[in-house]
Amino acid sequence: MNKLIVKIIKNNEIESSKTYKSLKAVQLDYPDYTYHSLRCIYLKCSGSPTKLHKHNLKLYETMRINDA
């Protein structure tokens, strides 16, 4: 997996952005979210036709994970 860019969104604007080596590294900074939830967000942002559950949909509204 390539490096990842995590963007935190607030009020429809990018509040912060940070680069990570892997989803595991992202999870270390955001321990409240499971690896599975972060992976779902990454797949959705990559264009995969992934259905999001309610708790992941709320996360998707505030976070984007894309390839660097």
N, C-alpha and C positions, 0 to 999 in steps of 0.2 A: 504494500500500500504506500502511496506517495504521502508527502507531507499534507497536512490538513489545515485549513483556515477556519476558525470558529468565529462567527460574528454574533454578537449579542445585540438584539433589536429592542428598542424601547420607543414607543410612540411613532412607529413606522420609520424610525431613523436608526442607523447603525451607531450604537453607543460605544462599543469596543470591538476590537478584532485581535486575535492572537493565533500564532502558528504552532502546531503540534506535530509530533512525529507519528502518532497513532491514536486510535480511539481510546486505548488504555490510558494514554497520557492525558487525554481530555477528561476521562473519568476521574483521574487523580485530582484535578482541579475542581471538578463538579461531582463530588461523592454522593450527592442527593439523587443523581440520575444513574440508572443502571446502564451497563454496557449495551444491553439489548435496545434500550430506548435511544441511546446515542446512535447506534447503528441504524435504526429505523429512520432517524432524522437525516443521517448521512445518505442513505439510499434514496429517500424522498428528494433531497437536494440534488442528487446525481441524475434525476430524471427517471428513476425506476418507478413502475406503477405500484408502489407500496401503499397499502391502506394503513392509515394511522388510527390507533385507538384513541379514546378521549384524552387520556393522560399524555400521550405523545403529541396529540394535536395542540395542546396548550404549550408544550415545550417547543413545537415547531413555530408557534407564533412569536417566540422570543429568541430562538436560536437557529442559526444556519451553519451547516458543516459542509464545506466544499473542498475539493482538491486544490492544492496550492499551484 
